[in-house]
Amino acid sequence: MNIAELNGVSYRYGRRRALDDLSVTFSPGITGLLGPNGAGKSTLLSVLSTLRSVREGVVHVMGHDVGTAKGRLAARKVIGVLPQSPELVGWMRVADTVAYSAWTHGIDTKECGISATQALQAVGLDHSYWSRKVGSLSGGERQRVGLAAAIAHRPALLLLDEPTSGLDPKSRMDLRRVLVSLSTDTSVIISTHLVEDVIHTSTNLIVLDIGKLVYQGPVEGLRPTGNLEERLGSDLELGYEQLLGGGGQ
């Protein structure tokens, strides 16, 4: 079963179309959602997360029609979301932050502590972090807390918006390793404009440009065609640039 499907979906901000008659399917595993800034990636994640409703087209997430109130409610129970800039309260303890997220997603109060512990361990934050205040953490550590909060209710689908943005190289690598390990039990969609994020995490790839689908298939399918004399990036980076007509970012 596909984890998500969009058929003929358009979404507008005023007169500008962020998504333009988009039809696409997401398979289980890790899917990289790639495209330059303004391609419609964040809007698509907002639609998948049910944060935004569409007036044109049909959206199914984990088999639920999110165009209906019943479908949206059912989908929200099985979706975890890590926004580009997660809103974490600096004075809260790490464990309390994640436990609170579990509670807001319907986990029984008595189980929230256990859920938080399991989520923190899954993202590589051991007990030495649990009593620390979120505001004392590094950027990479805060991102992991946000990720733990997103998976505390054990979602079937995890949506990540630019998860490595602003992180140093080591933190980016650490986070990618965590995402790969999580994908054993959870399907993941990673929105990014960085080809290297896709190279190191994803098996499936979707590329958007100006709200339209320009590629869907395996990551290896992004390899460039023809002879490229100046090799200033990896094969996949060069293939991505070719796909967007030299305008990839």
N, C-alpha and C positions, 0 to 999 in steps of 0.2 A: 504494500500500500504506500502511495506517495504521502509524504508528511504534510505537504501543502500544494494547493493548485490554485492558479489564477486564470480566469478565462475572460478575455476582452475587458480588462480592468483599466480604467482611466481615472486619474485624480488631478484636480486642478487647485492651484492657489491663485485665485482671481482668474485672469485670462491665461496664465502660464500652466501648461500641462507638465506635472511632475512625473506622471505615469501616462503613457500614451498607447491605449488599446493593447495592453500587455497580457500575453498568455504564456504561462510558464509553469513548470512542475518542479517540485523539490523532492529528491529521493532521500532515503535514510542515509545516515552517515554524516560526514562534515561537508557542507557546501559552502564554497567561497562565493560571495556576492561582490563582484568587482566592477569598478567603474570610476571615472574621474569625478571630481567634486561637481555636484549639481546633476548627477546622472539619474537620481531618483532612488538611490539605495536606502537612505534613511526613511523616505516616504514609504517605500515598500515594506520595510521592517515595521513601521507604524501600522500599516494595514494588516500585516500578518499577526501582530500582537493585539489587534482589535482596538488600538488606541484611536485609529481613524477608520471611519466607515466610508465605503465607496458607493457612489450613486450609479456608476456605470460598470457593469461586469459582475462576476461571481467569484467569491473567495471561499475556499474550503481549507481548514487547518485541522490536521489530525482527524479528518473525516467529518468535521463539523462545519456547517454552513454558517459563517460568521455574519452573514447578512440578516440573520434572525437573532432575536434577543436570547433565545434558548441556546443557539449555536455559539454565540459569543461567550456566554457564561460557561458553557462546557469547555470551550477552547482555552479560556483563561486559566482553568484549573490545571491544564497540562502544559502551559507555556511558562518559561522563565526568560526574563529580559535583563540584559546588561546594557544600559544606555551608554552613549559616548562619554558622558560626564555624570556618573552615578551620584545621586544626592545622598551623601553619607554625613551623619551628624558627628562632628569632631569630638565632642565630649563624651560620646557613648563608648562603652567598651565593645571590643570586637565581637565577643560571643553574644552580647545582648543585641547588637545590630543584626546579626544573622538570625538569632532566635525570633526577634521581632518580625523580620521578613517572613519567616516560616508561619508565624501566627496570622499575619495579614493575608496569607494565602490559604488559610483554612486548616492548618495543622493544629491538632488539639493542644491546648496549653501545656498539658503534662508531657507532651512529646516534643515541644519546641526546643528544649535544651539538647535533647539527643539529636534532633535533626540538625541543629546548629553545629554540634560537635562533628557529626559525620560530614557535613558540607565543608567545614574548615579543614578537616583532614584531607578531603578529596582535592582541595586546591593547594595543599602543601603548607598550610599554616598550623603548626603544632601548638601544644598547650601553652608554650611560652608567649604566644601572641594573644591568647584569649582574653586576658584581663587588661590588656593595653588599650588606651584610648585611640580611636581611629585617627584623630588629629596628629598623633605622634608617629604615624607610619609614613614610609616612603611612598612615592607614586605607584610603584609596582605592587607594594603590599596592599595599598588601598584598593587597587584594581582587583586583587585577589579576594579581598573582603566583599567587594561588590559582586564578584562572581559567585562566592559562597552564598551570599544573600539570594542570588538569582536561582540557585539550585537547591535551596534548603527545603523546598516542598517537593523535591524529586520530580521535576518536570520531564515530560517525554520529548519536548522540543525546547532548545535553548537558542535565543536570538541575541546576537552580539553586534553592537554598532561601534565600529572602529575601536576594538578592544585594546590594540597596542599603541594607539595614538598618544604621543607625549611620553612614552616609556623609553628608558635607555636600552641599549642593545641586549644586555643580560636579562633585564626584566621582560623584554619582548620574547626572548628565547624561552625563559621559564614559563611564561604564560602560554606559549604555544604548546609546550610539553603537557601542561595541565589540560588544555583543550583536547588534545589527542587522547589522553587517558580518559577523559569524561565521555568521549564519543563511543566508548564501549557499550554504555547503557542509555545514552541520550543522543538524539539527533541534534546537530548544531548547524546554524546558519550564521556565517561570519561576514558582515558587511565591512569592506575595506577598500581603500584606493591604493594599497601597497601590494604589489605583486608577490613580494617575498612572504607575506602572510599566507597567501594561497599556496605557494610552493611547499611550505613546511607543515601545513595542516590539512589541506583539503584533498578530497578525491574527486568531488564533483565541482563544477564551475558554471556560474551564470554571470554574464557580462552585460551591463546596461550602459546606454549612452543616450542622454537627453530623453529619458523615460522609456526608451525602446529596448527590446531584447536584441543584442547583436551576436551573442554566442551562448549556447548551452551544450554541455557535454563534459567529457573527462578533462582534467587539468592538462594532461599531455596533449590534448587537441589544440592548445594555445601555442604550440611550437610554431616558429615563423616558417614561411614558405619563401622560396627563391634564395638568391645569393645576397647576403648582407655583409658588406665589406667592413663596416665599422662596428665592431662588437663592443659596445659600451655598457652592455648589461647582460643578464642571463638570457638564455633562449626564450624563456617564458616572458620576460620583460620586453624583449624585442617583438615577440609575437603579439603581445598585448598592444604595443605601440602600432604595429601594422594593422591590427583589427580596428583601432580607432582612427586610422588614417594619419598617424603621427601625432595625435593630440593627447595620448594617454599621459596620466600623471602618476 
